[in-house]
Amino acid sequence: MILEIDNIELSFDGKTILRGVYLKAEKGKVTGILGRNGSGKTSLLNILFGNLQPKYKSIRIDGKLIKAPLFRTNQAAYLPQHRLLTRNMKVGNSLKLFNIDWDTFVNDFEHFKTLKNQYTSNLSGGELRLLETYLILNSDKNIILLDEPFSNLAPLYVSKIRDIIEHKKLNKIILLTDHLYEEIVSLSNNLFFLKNGCSKLIHHMEDLESEGYLPVNSLQK
């Protein structure tokens, strides 16, 4: 499966956010999106999912134009930056909602064993982000969009989520962006950089230095 998006034109209050963006993501590969704050990373994911309607867009799956929002095709799951689960939902019920086995979850994340009947409003920011990211990655959707999946996660949980992403990419298209650029760079098989509303495929990490995204010689540290 191949997902492509191009011919996007998006503006807010007369300011152009995205234009001339081309992005290609494939099953079996992780596709990363980098860019400074305000470069349009979140907007691009929202356009892909169908939450945001730009002036122009072209989204194709295996070369076929998709006119309906992806969320209506039942093919995509999206982890937004903001809270996904309602505050009055119990942790155990959230896994039932996604048809995910509780024992499998706590086998990887033992910390949650005592939290099954807790409301998500009682979770810390890191616990909530971990739970939501796990749910989206283990959904039955073919296309996974992750916006800041590593936000507030402890290093141990970052490592475990990375392992899940590596496993799930074999049968899914996974696109992700995060301010922890080291994680995106190391996880991604294909990496796109957004700047001035346009996208650029990154072939070498030094390209991020030449674009001014990373300080010179930062990759040698």
C-alpha positions as CSV (number, residue, x, y, z in Angstrom):
1,M,0.0,0.0,0.0
2,I,1.3,3.5,-1.0
3,L,-0.2,6.8,0.3
4,E,0.6,10.0,-1.5
5,I,-0.5,13.6,-0.9
6,D,0.3,16.7,-3.0
7,N,-1.2,19.8,-4.5
8,I,-2.0,21.2,-1.1
9,E,-2.8,24.8,-0.6
10,L,-3.7,25.9,3.0
11,S,-3.8,29.4,4.4
12,F,-5.0,30.9,7.6
13,D,-5.9,34.6,7.9
14,G,-4.1,35.3,4.6
15,K,-0.9,33.5,5.6
16,T,0.1,30.5,3.5
17,I,0.8,27.5,5.7
18,L,1.3,24.8,3.1
19,R,1.9,24.8,-0.6
20,G,3.7,22.5,-3.0
21,V,3.9,19.7,-0.4
22,Y,4.5,16.2,-1.7
23,L,4.6,13.3,0.7
24,K,4.8,9.6,0.1
25,A,4.4,6.9,2.7
26,E,4.5,3.1,2.2
27,K,3.5,0.0,4.1
28,G,6.6,-1.5,5.6
29,K,8.2,1.9,6.2
30,V,8.0,4.6,8.8
31,T,7.7,8.1,7.3
32,G,8.8,10.9,9.5
33,I,7.9,14.6,9.2
34,L,10.2,17.3,10.6
35,G,10.0,21.1,10.7
36,R,10.1,24.0,13.0
37,N,7.0,25.1,15.1
38,G,4.4,26.5,12.7
39,S,5.8,24.8,9.6
40,G,2.5,22.9,9.1
41,K,3.3,19.4,10.4
42,T,0.1,19.1,12.4
43,S,-2.0,20.7,9.7
44,L,-0.6,18.2,7.2
45,L,-1.7,15.3,9.4
46,N,-5.1,16.8,9.9
47,I,-5.5,17.2,6.2
48,L,-4.5,13.6,5.6
49,F,-7.0,12.4,8.2
50,G,-9.8,14.6,7.0
51,N,-10.2,17.0,10.0
52,L,-9.0,20.0,8.1
53,Q,-10.1,21.0,4.6
54,P,-7.5,23.0,2.6
55,K,-8.3,25.0,-0.5
56,Y,-6.7,22.3,-2.7
57,K,-5.5,18.7,-2.0
58,S,-4.8,15.4,-3.8
59,I,-4.7,12.2,-1.7
60,R,-4.1,8.9,-3.4
61,I,-3.9,5.3,-2.2
62,D,-2.1,3.0,-4.6
63,G,-2.6,5.7,-7.3
64,K,-6.4,6.0,-6.8
65,L,-7.7,9.4,-5.9
66,I,-9.4,9.4,-2.5
67,K,-12.1,12.1,-2.4
68,A,-13.7,11.2,1.0
69,P,-11.9,12.1,4.2
70,L,-9.7,9.2,5.3
71,F,-11.5,8.8,8.6
72,R,-14.7,8.1,6.7
73,T,-13.0,5.3,4.7
74,N,-12.3,3.4,7.9
75,Q,-8.6,3.1,6.9
76,A,-6.9,5.6,9.2
77,A,-6.3,6.2,12.9
78,Y,-5.0,9.5,14.2
79,L,-3.2,10.4,17.4
80,P,-3.6,14.2,17.8
81,Q,-1.5,16.4,20.0
82,H,-4.5,17.1,22.3
83,R,-6.3,14.6,24.5
84,L,-7.9,11.7,22.6
85,L,-9.7,9.8,25.4
86,T,-12.6,11.4,27.4
87,R,-11.8,12.2,31.0
88,N,-14.6,10.0,32.3
89,M,-13.5,6.8,30.6
90,K,-11.8,4.1,32.6
91,V,-8.5,2.8,31.4
92,G,-9.7,-0.8,31.0
93,N,-12.8,0.4,29.0
94,S,-10.5,2.3,26.6
95,L,-8.8,-1.0,25.6
96,K,-12.2,-2.6,25.1
97,L,-13.2,0.3,22.9
98,F,-10.3,-0.6,20.6
99,N,-10.8,-4.4,21.0
100,I,-7.4,-4.7,22.6
101,D,-6.6,-7.4,25.1
102,W,-5.8,-6.1,28.6
103,D,-3.4,-8.8,29.6
104,T,-1.3,-8.2,26.4
105,F,-1.1,-4.5,27.3
106,V,-0.1,-4.9,30.9
107,N,2.4,-7.6,29.9
108,D,4.4,-4.8,28.2
109,F,3.4,-2.1,30.6
110,E,3.2,-3.6,34.1
111,H,2.8,-0.1,35.6
112,F,-0.8,-0.1,34.4
113,K,-1.9,-3.3,36.3
114,T,-3.4,-1.3,39.1
115,L,-4.9,1.3,36.9
116,K,-7.6,-0.7,35.1
117,N,-10.5,0.9,36.9
118,Q,-9.0,4.3,37.1
119,Y,-10.5,7.1,35.0
120,T,-8.1,8.6,32.4
121,S,-8.5,11.9,34.2
122,N,-6.4,10.4,37.0
123,L,-3.5,9.5,34.8
124,S,-0.4,11.6,34.5
125,G,0.4,13.3,31.2
126,G,2.9,10.6,30.3
127,E,0.6,7.7,31.3
128,L,-2.2,9.1,29.2
129,R,0.1,9.7,26.1
130,L,1.4,6.2,26.4
131,L,-2.0,4.7,26.6
132,E,-3.4,6.7,23.7
133,T,-0.4,6.0,21.5
134,Y,-0.6,2.2,22.3
135,L,-4.3,2.3,21.3
136,I,-3.8,4.0,18.0
137,L,-0.8,1.7,17.1
138,N,-2.8,-1.4,17.9
139,S,-6.0,-0.3,16.1
140,D,-7.2,-2.3,13.1
141,K,-6.5,0.6,10.7
142,N,-4.1,0.4,7.8
143,I,-2.8,4.0,8.1
144,I,-1.5,5.3,11.4
145,L,-0.9,9.1,11.9
146,L,1.0,10.0,15.1
147,D,1.5,13.6,16.2
148,E,3.9,13.9,19.1
149,P,3.7,10.2,20.3
150,F,6.7,10.6,22.6
151,S,5.5,13.7,24.4
152,N,6.0,13.4,28.2
153,L,7.1,9.7,27.9
154,A,9.8,8.3,30.2
155,P,12.8,6.9,28.3
156,L,11.8,3.3,29.0
157,Y,8.4,3.9,27.5
158,V,9.9,5.7,24.5
159,S,12.0,2.6,23.8
160,K,8.9,0.3,24.1
161,I,6.8,2.4,21.8
162,R,9.6,2.5,19.3
163,D,9.7,-1.3,19.3
164,I,5.9,-1.4,18.7
165,I,6.2,1.0,15.8
166,E,9.0,-1.1,14.3
167,H,6.8,-4.2,14.5
168,K,3.5,-2.5,13.3
169,K,5.1,-0.9,10.3
170,L,5.4,-4.3,8.6
171,N,1.6,-4.3,8.0
172,K,0.7,-0.6,8.2
173,I,1.6,2.8,6.8
174,I,3.0,4.9,9.7
175,L,3.5,8.6,9.6
176,L,4.8,10.5,12.6
177,T,6.1,13.8,13.8
178,D,7.6,14.8,17.1
179,H,9.8,17.5,18.6
180,L,12.2,14.8,19.7
181,Y,13.9,14.8,16.3
182,E,16.4,12.2,17.3
183,E,13.6,9.6,17.6
184,I,12.1,10.6,14.3
185,V,15.4,10.5,12.5
186,S,16.4,7.1,13.9
187,L,12.9,5.5,13.3
188,S,12.2,6.8,9.9
189,N,12.9,5.0,6.7
190,N,11.8,8.1,4.7
191,L,12.1,11.6,6.2
192,F,10.4,14.8,4.9
193,F,11.2,18.3,6.1
194,L,8.7,21.1,6.0
195,K,9.8,24.7,5.4
196,N,8.1,27.7,3.9
197,G,5.1,25.7,3.2
198,C,7.0,23.2,1.0
199,S,8.3,19.7,1.6
200,K,11.8,18.3,1.0
201,L,12.8,14.6,1.1
202,I,15.8,14.3,3.3
203,H,18.5,12.0,1.8
204,H,21.3,12.7,4.2
205,M,21.2,14.0,7.8
206,E,23.5,16.8,6.9
207,D,20.6,18.2,4.9
208,L,18.9,19.1,8.1
209,E,22.0,21.2,9.1
210,S,22.0,23.0,5.7
211,E,18.3,23.8,6.1
212,G,19.1,25.4,9.5
213,Y,17.0,22.9,11.4
214,L,20.0,21.5,13.3
215,P,23.2,23.4,14.2
216,V,26.2,22.5,12.2
217,N,28.1,19.5,13.6
218,S,25.2,18.6,15.9
219,L,25.1,15.1,14.4
220,Q,28.6,14.4,15.6
221,K,27.7,14.7,19.2
